[in-house]
Amino acid sequence: MLRKNNAARIQATLTGVETMTRFALAVLALASGVYTYLGVRDLLDGTATFVFFAAIIYSAAVSVAIYAFWTFMMRFVPIVTSAAQRVGLFLTMAIGCLMIIAMSSWLNAAALAGSAALEQHLAVNLEGYVEDLDAAHNNALAAQSLLPDVQRAAERFGRLADDERNSGALTGSIGSGSVVQLLTQMSTQMNSLASTITGSREQVQILYEQGSGHLARMRELVSGTGDIRPRSDEFAAEVVQLNAVIASLQQTDVAPSVKRAATDLSLGFIAPVADGRSADLATRQDTVMGTVRESVAAQSAALVAAADEILAQPRVEVARFVPLSTAESVLRYWSDFIPSWAGAISIDLLPVVLVLVLMIAHDAMRRETEHVAEADSMTAAEMLRAMDLYRQLSGKPLVEPEAIEPVAPPEMPPAPVVEPEKPAVPDATVTALDVTRKRP
């Protein structure tokens, strides 16, 4: 009796929460439809009216599908008792959950975290452009490391020319001759190359400041407030200008020019004819100019090698900014927005908990009532047969003899007196009642 009362209470509770269950399911389906509308609106192109109605129709279809699917699950899963059938329903429910995630949950996540995901996309690209500008600036400044070598070579050639002119340190003859002319020529070429390198430094600095200004504006757009769409468009415009600055920085690199100039020093070396008034002086001039030629070749090889090291550094590839929609950005940076994904999926899959609760409640109600199920369906004939079987097995009447009230036997006419041939007792008489009681 107690078990039957428990089953009745479970049934009454299920009936009481049925309205609340439907209301909760309708609210969850409506919420999923609203966020689906917000997510799908950014994916559609066209007029404002077309986008509005298309998004409304899609979100309404999603809400109806979610409500219908979970209504079917809540109706059928709790009442099915066969293991095979229940496994089939669970597989169907799993497939339905995947379809709901595919058509709704990721759009819900886009509505919940779309703006933050777009800001994340801008921030990631900003880091890449900072690295590109620094790399281009470093490559442009790398040629400045050649400036000390070029200046030392120019000073050395100029000092040798002065020494030869003033004291005849190389040929032993004071005055301006072929050697002085050659040394002065080499010093002039080196000074010209040094001026080229020095002039590029100012241009590199100006371009780097321009690029830094674009990066500062891009940082303001990433961390700013307001609608993300206008900020993303302005960010793309700043990227175009920054890429132009990076390209200009790579074009101002003087390393190729230094290499060509250094190569021309040795390949284009033209020694003047010795102009000594005597054969001995001319011979000494030729010897010194040969030494100068070797020195110029060595200096040229050193500058070419240094320029090759600079040119061997990888060039900066100008990166193109690719704008993303909110849904695309949420999918690309999903690991950064796991809480938003959890909330979006929970809105759609929370009815799974309700289905499991209903299934457990129905199973408990069946266990409480299964032992009285046969008694509730027993007919009168089956009950009489059961009572007779009990009496036969126990050997006792179904009711104790003390509980039976004595019933007077019906009156019968007196039977004729039959005298026995040899009566044991002469005056004994046998009544009909005695005969009746002796019958088996």
MOTA-V813253 format. One record per pair of residues at least 4 apart in sequence whose ideal C-beta (glycine too) atoms are under 6 Angstrom apart, sorted by sequence separation. I is the first residue (numbers start at 1). J is the second residue. D is the distance in whole Angstrom. If there is no record, write none. Layout:
i=I j=J d=D
i=I j=J d=D
This chain:
i=17 j=21 d=6
i=32 j=36 d=6
i=36 j=40 d=6
i=46 j=50 d=4
i=50 j=54 d=6
i=73 j=77 d=5
i=100 j=104 d=5
i=101 j=105 d=4
i=109 j=113 d=6
i=110 j=114 d=5
i=113 j=117 d=5
i=146 j=150 d=6
i=162 j=166 d=6
i=163 j=167 d=6
i=168 j=172 d=5
i=176 j=180 d=5
i=200 j=204 d=6
i=220 j=224 d=6
i=228 j=232 d=6
i=254 j=258 d=6
i=263 j=267 d=6
i=264 j=268 d=4
i=324 j=328 d=4
i=345 j=349 d=6
i=346 j=350 d=6
i=366 j=370 d=6
i=372 j=376 d=6
i=378 j=382 d=5
i=399 j=403 d=5
i=430 j=434 d=5
i=46 j=51 d=6
i=80 j=85 d=5
i=164 j=169 d=6
i=168 j=173 d=5
i=276 j=281 d=3
i=324 j=329 d=4
i=378 j=383 d=6
i=80 j=86 d=5
i=163 j=169 d=4
i=164 j=170 d=5
i=168 j=174 d=4
i=276 j=282 d=4
i=44 j=51 d=5
i=224 j=231 d=6
i=391 j=398 d=5
i=171 j=179 d=6
i=274 j=282 d=4
i=170 j=179 d=6
i=276 j=285 d=5
i=44 j=54 d=6
i=221 j=231 d=5
i=165 j=176 d=5
i=274 j=285 d=4
i=387 j=398 d=6
i=77 j=89 d=5
i=274 j=286 d=5
i=221 j=234 d=6
i=41 j=55 d=5
i=221 j=235 d=5
i=40 j=55 d=5
i=164 j=179 d=5
i=165 j=180 d=5
i=164 j=180 d=5
i=218 j=235 d=6
i=415 j=432 d=5
i=37 j=55 d=5
i=40 j=58 d=5
i=271 j=289 d=5
i=161 j=180 d=5
i=73 j=93 d=6
i=218 j=238 d=5
i=412 j=432 d=5
i=217 j=238 d=5
i=37 j=59 d=4
i=161 j=183 d=4
i=36 j=59 d=5
i=160 j=183 d=5
i=161 j=184 d=5
i=214 j=238 d=5
i=269 j=293 d=6
i=33 j=59 d=4
i=36 j=62 d=5
i=157 j=183 d=5
i=69 j=96 d=5
i=214 j=241 d=5
i=269 j=296 d=6
i=214 j=242 d=4
i=33 j=62 d=5
i=157 j=186 d=4
i=158 j=187 d=4
i=33 j=63 d=3
i=157 j=187 d=4
i=211 j=242 d=6
i=265 j=296 d=5
i=266 j=297 d=4
i=30 j=63 d=6
i=154 j=187 d=5
i=29 j=63 d=4
i=32 j=66 d=6
i=211 j=245 d=4
i=266 j=300 d=4
i=210 j=245 d=5
i=265 j=300 d=4
i=154 j=190 d=3
i=29 j=66 d=4
i=153 j=190 d=5
i=154 j=191 d=5
i=29 j=67 d=4
i=207 j=245 d=5
i=262 j=300 d=5
i=150 j=190 d=6
i=207 j=248 d=5
i=262 j=303 d=4
i=263 j=304 d=6
i=62 j=104 d=5
i=207 j=249 d=5
i=262 j=304 d=5
i=150 j=193 d=5
i=151 j=194 d=5
i=150 j=194 d=5
i=25 j=70 d=6
i=259 j=304 d=6
i=204 j=252 d=6
i=259 j=307 d=4
i=203 j=252 d=5
i=258 j=307 d=5
i=147 j=197 d=5
i=200 j=252 d=5
i=255 j=307 d=5
i=200 j=254 d=5
i=255 j=310 d=4
i=255 j=311 d=5
i=144 j=201 d=6
i=197 j=254 d=5
i=196 j=254 d=6
i=140 j=204 d=4
i=40 j=107 d=5
i=36 j=104 d=5
i=39 j=107 d=3
i=193 j=261 d=5
i=246 j=316 d=6
i=36 j=107 d=5
i=39 j=110 d=4
i=137 j=208 d=5
i=32 j=104 d=5
i=39 j=111 d=4
i=246 j=318 d=6
i=35 j=108 d=4
i=38 j=111 d=4
i=243 j=318 d=5
i=35 j=111 d=4
i=133 j=211 d=5
i=239 j=321 d=4
i=236 j=321 d=5
i=182 j=272 d=6
i=181 j=272 d=6
i=232 j=323 d=6
i=126 j=218 d=5
i=178 j=272 d=4
i=126 j=222 d=6
i=178 j=274 d=5
i=178 j=275 d=5
i=177 j=275 d=6
i=123 j=222 d=5
i=122 j=222 d=5
i=179 j=285 d=6
i=178 j=285 d=5
i=182 j=289 d=6
i=173 j=281 d=6
i=140 j=249 d=5
i=179 j=288 d=5
i=118 j=228 d=5
i=136 j=246 d=5
i=143 j=253 d=6
i=182 j=292 d=6
i=186 j=296 d=6
i=143 j=254 d=4
i=140 j=252 d=6
i=143 j=255 d=4
i=146 j=258 d=5
i=115 j=228 d=5
i=122 j=235 d=5
i=129 j=242 d=6
i=133 j=246 d=6
i=136 j=249 d=4
i=140 j=253 d=5
i=171 j=284 d=5
i=132 j=246 d=6
i=136 j=250 d=6
i=139 j=253 d=6
i=171 j=285 d=6
i=171 j=288 d=6
i=170 j=288 d=5
i=153 j=299 d=5
i=146 j=306 d=6
i=143 j=310 d=6
i=142 j=310 d=4
i=139 j=313 d=6
i=136 j=316 d=5
i=135 j=316 d=5
i=132 j=316 d=5
i=128 j=319 d=6
i=125 j=321 d=6
i=121 j=324 d=5
i=121 j=329 d=5
i=118 j=329 d=5
i=114 j=326 d=3
i=117 j=329 d=4
i=117 j=330 d=5
i=120 j=333 d=5
i=110 j=326 d=5
i=117 j=333 d=5
i=120 j=336 d=6
i=110 j=327 d=4
i=113 j=330 d=6
i=110 j=330 d=5
i=109 j=330 d=5
i=113 j=337 d=4
i=113 j=340 d=4
i=112 j=340 d=4
i=109 j=340 d=5
i=109 j=341 d=5
i=112 j=344 d=6
i=109 j=344 d=4
i=108 j=344 d=4
i=105 j=344 d=5
i=105 j=345 d=5
i=105 j=348 d=5
i=104 j=348 d=6
i=100 j=348 d=5
i=97 j=349 d=6
i=77 j=355 d=5
i=78 j=358 d=4
i=70 j=351 d=4
i=74 j=355 d=6
i=78 j=359 d=5
i=73 j=355 d=5
i=77 j=359 d=5
i=42 j=325 d=5
i=42 j=326 d=5
i=43 j=327 d=6
i=74 j=358 d=6
i=78 j=362 d=4
i=32 j=347 d=5
i=31 j=347 d=6
i=32 j=348 d=5
i=28 j=350 d=6
i=25 j=351 d=6
i=14 j=361 d=6
i=10 j=361 d=6
i=10 j=365 d=4
i=7 j=365 d=5
i=7 j=368 d=4
i=6 j=368 d=5
i=7 j=369 d=5
i=3 j=368 d=5
